[in-house]
Amino acid sequence: MRMTKWMGLAFTALALQPALADTAPTDPSRLPLLIIGASYAEGKTPFNNGIAPLGGVSVGLGSYLSVGQALTRSPLLPGYVINEGQAGGTTFARSACAPGASTCGPATWDSYATQLQKALARVAVPPSFNTYNARYVVILTPNDCLHADAFGVPQSTTQPCTAAQMNQVADRLIAVGNQARAAGLTPIFDVMPRYKQLDLPLFRSLYGLAWVISEADYNTLRTVTSSRVRSEVPGAVVLDIWKDFVHIGDGIHPTPETARKAARTIGIELLQRDHAH
């Protein structure tokens, strides 16, 4: 009886969706904003059937304001944020590897492509489900190449990324940006914080990492990803939302004020683009 009642409610909700879609706002700044990424987008690691990387921990034990959360609080936006980001995520799907472990899994992270597909599914408009009640998707910095636990294999077997591997990071960001474009959305990318604004050696010591990226490699990765996204994702927006970056004391994650400033920069960009059209 209970299942029959639930199914009836579900079918009623589905039946109402086309009508609700007809009344959805058309001003892009009032539509849901999609967001994908790693801990800058979302502070929580993902649970999957009760299994989660790092035990399901959240940055700052929950006392952390991600850009995704800051966007829901921004007075410049309606607060409709579909956040599929995953703390610790990389552009590619990978298994979680505990520090010092010789094996990895079963906990995993989704790829950015999967995060985007999940976000799109939240706003797919019936009956075709191939148009979306959204105009923009924010794609924030991944963990790729930043440290020894960003490869999906035991840390002891990893080493810093080569130039070719850094370009592969750019390839995957470009692919997800163009995936968003194919769905009719404009992708908004951030530029990685400047190396001097971070303290990656501190981050390494606090999180028990075998190694972190060097300053020279970090600067190369930052330049390669932002420049190639600009040139290879037509119509993409690339914003330096971290120009005033301050970390919370762990060397890598933004303070609440830093996250609010980043969200404000995104909100202003969306409003300006809407007014221009």
C-alpha positions in Angstrom: 0.0 0.0 0.0 2.8 2.4 1.0 4.7 1.6 -2.3 1.5 2.1 -4.4 1.0 5.5 -2.7 4.6 6.5 -3.3 4.4 5.5 -7.0 1.3 7.5 -7.4 3.0 10.6 -6.0 6.0 10.0 -8.3 3.8 9.8 -11.4 1.9 12.9 -10.3 5.2 14.8 -10.0 6.3 13.6 -13.4 3.0 14.7 -14.9 3.4 18.1 -13.5 6.9 18.6 -14.8 6.0 19.9 -18.3 3.7 22.5 -16.7 6.4 23.5 -14.3 8.9 23.7 -17.1 6.5 26.1 -19.0 6.6 28.5 -16.1 10.3 28.3 -15.4 12.2 31.6 -15.6 14.0 32.4 -18.9 16.4 35.0 -17.6 19.7 33.1 -17.5 20.6 34.7 -14.1 17.4 33.3 -12.6 17.9 29.8 -13.9 19.5 27.0 -11.9 23.3 27.3 -12.0 25.2 24.0 -12.3 28.5 23.4 -10.7 31.0 20.6 -10.9 34.6 20.2 -9.5 36.5 19.2 -6.5 36.7 20.8 -3.0 36.5 24.3 -4.3 33.1 23.4 -5.6 31.9 21.1 -2.8 33.5 20.4 0.6 32.1 16.9 1.0 33.6 13.6 -0.3 30.9 11.5 -2.1 29.1 8.5 -0.5 28.2 5.6 -2.7 26.2 2.9 -1.1 27.7 3.8 2.3 31.3 3.8 1.0 33.2 7.0 0.6 36.7 8.3 0.0 38.5 9.4 3.2 35.6 8.0 5.2 33.2 10.6 3.9 35.0 13.5 5.6 34.2 17.1 4.7 36.8 19.8 4.5 37.2 21.5 7.8 35.1 18.8 9.4 32.1 20.6 7.9 33.2 24.1 8.9 34.0 25.1 5.4 32.3 27.3 2.8 32.8 26.0 -0.7 32.1 28.2 -3.7 29.0 26.0 -4.4 27.6 26.9 -1.0 28.6 30.6 -1.4 26.7 30.7 -4.7 23.5 29.6 -3.0 23.9 32.5 -0.5 24.9 35.1 -3.1 22.4 38.0 -3.4 23.3 38.2 -7.1 21.8 34.8 -7.9 18.5 33.2 -7.2 20.1 30.5 -5.1 19.2 27.6 -7.4 22.5 25.7 -7.5 22.8 22.2 -8.7 26.1 21.1 -7.2 27.6 17.8 -8.2 31.1 18.6 -7.2 33.1 16.1 -5.0 35.8 17.1 -2.6 39.0 15.3 -3.7 37.8 14.9 -7.2 39.8 14.8 -10.4 38.7 15.2 -14.0 38.9 11.4 -14.4 37.1 8.7 -12.3 39.5 7.1 -9.8 39.7 4.9 -6.7 40.5 6.3 -3.3 43.9 5.2 -1.9 44.6 5.6 1.9 48.0 7.0 2.8 50.5 4.2 3.0 48.1 1.6 1.5 49.3 -0.8 -1.1 45.8 -1.2 -2.7 43.0 1.2 -3.5 39.2 1.3 -3.4 36.4 0.3 -3.1 35.5 4.0 -2.6 35.7 6.1 -5.8 35.3 9.5 -7.2 33.3 10.4 -10.3 34.9 12.0 -13.4 34.0 15.6 -14.3 32.1 14.2 -17.3 30.0 12.0 -15.0 29.5 15.0 -12.6 28.2 17.0 -15.5 25.8 14.3 -16.7 24.4 14.0 -13.2 23.9 17.8 -13.0 22.2 17.9 -16.4 19.9 15.1 -15.3 18.6 17.3 -12.5 17.4 19.9 -14.9 16.5 17.9 -18.0 13.2 19.2 -19.4 10.5 16.6 -20.3 9.2 15.0 -22.4 12.4 14.9 -24.5 14.9 15.4 -21.6 17.4 16.7 -24.1 17.0 20.4 -23.3 17.9 21.8 -19.9 16.6 24.3 -17.4 20.0 25.9 -17.1 22.3 28.1 -19.1 25.6 28.0 -17.3 27.8 25.4 -15.6 30.7 26.4 -13.4 33.7 24.0 -13.7 36.3 24.5 -10.9 39.9 23.4 -10.4 40.5 19.6 -10.1 43.1 17.8 -8.1 44.8 16.3 -11.2 48.6 16.4 -10.8 48.6 18.4 -7.6 49.6 15.6 -5.2 50.4 11.9 -4.8 46.8 10.9 -4.0 45.4 12.2 -7.3 46.1 9.2 -9.5 43.9 6.4 -8.3 46.9 4.2 -7.5 48.9 3.8 -4.3 50.9 7.0 -3.6 54.2 5.1 -3.4 53.8 4.3 -7.2 53.2 7.9 -8.3 55.4 10.6 -9.5 54.9 14.2 -10.6 53.1 14.7 -13.9 55.0 15.1 -17.1 54.2 17.9 -19.6 52.2 15.3 -21.6 50.1 14.4 -18.5 49.5 18.1 -17.8 48.2 18.5 -21.3 45.9 15.5 -20.7 44.4 17.4 -17.8 43.7 20.2 -20.2 42.3 17.7 -22.7 39.7 16.5 -20.1 38.7 20.0 -19.1 38.3 20.9 -22.7 36.2 17.8 -23.3 33.8 18.5 -20.4 33.5 22.2 -21.5 32.6 21.1 -25.0 30.2 18.5 -23.5 28.5 21.4 -21.7 28.3 23.4 -24.9 26.8 20.5 -26.8 24.0 20.5 -24.2 23.4 24.2 -24.8 25.2 25.5 -21.7 28.0 28.0 -21.4 30.9 26.7 -19.3 32.5 28.9 -16.8 36.1 27.9 -15.7 38.2 29.3 -12.9 41.9 29.9 -13.2 43.9 28.1 -10.5 45.1 30.2 -7.6 48.6 31.6 -7.9 51.2 29.3 -6.3 52.4 32.0 -3.8 48.8 32.2 -2.5 48.9 28.6 -1.4 51.2 26.6 0.9 51.4 23.2 -0.7 54.3 21.9 1.5 52.0 22.6 4.5 49.2 20.9 2.7 51.5 17.9 2.2 52.4 17.6 5.8 48.9 18.0 7.2 47.4 15.4 4.8 50.2 12.8 4.9 50.9 13.0 1.2 54.0 11.4 -0.4 54.6 14.6 -2.5 53.0 17.7 -3.8 53.5 19.5 -7.1 56.5 21.8 -7.4 56.2 25.5 -8.0 57.5 25.3 -11.5 55.2 22.4 -12.4 52.2 24.1 -10.7 52.8 27.3 -12.8 53.0 25.2 -16.0 49.8 23.4 -15.2 48.0 26.6 -14.4 49.1 28.2 -17.6 48.5 25.2 -19.8 45.0 24.5 -18.5 43.7 28.1 -18.6 45.3 29.0 -22.0 44.1 25.9 -23.7 40.6 26.1 -22.3 40.4 29.7 -23.6 41.5 28.7 -27.1 39.8 25.3 -27.4 36.4 25.7 -25.8 34.5 28.3 -28.0 32.5 30.7 -26.0 33.8 29.5 -22.6 34.2 32.0 -19.8 37.5 31.8 -17.9 37.5 33.9 -14.7 40.3 34.7 -12.2 37.9 34.2 -9.2 40.9 33.6 -6.9 42.9 36.8 -7.4 42.5 37.5 -3.6 42.9 33.9 -2.5 43.6 33.3 1.2 43.7 29.7 2.6 42.1 28.6 5.8 45.3 27.4 7.4 45.7 24.1 5.6 47.6 25.5 2.6 45.0 24.9 -0.1 41.3 25.5 0.8 39.8 29.0 0.6 38.6 31.0 3.6 34.9 31.8 3.7 35.6 35.4 2.6 37.7 34.1 -0.3 34.8 31.7 -1.4 32.3 34.6 -1.1 34.5 36.8 -3.3 34.8 34.0 -5.8 31.0 33.5 -5.9 30.5 37.3 -6.2 32.8 37.4 -9.3 30.8 34.6 -10.9 27.5 36.3 -10.1 28.6 39.7 -11.5 29.8 37.9 -14.7 26.4 36.3 -15.1 24.5 39.5 -14.6 26.7 41.4 -17.0 26.2 38.7 -19.6 22.5 38.7 -19.2 22.2 42.5 -19.5 24.4 42.4 -22.6 21.9 40.2 -24.3 
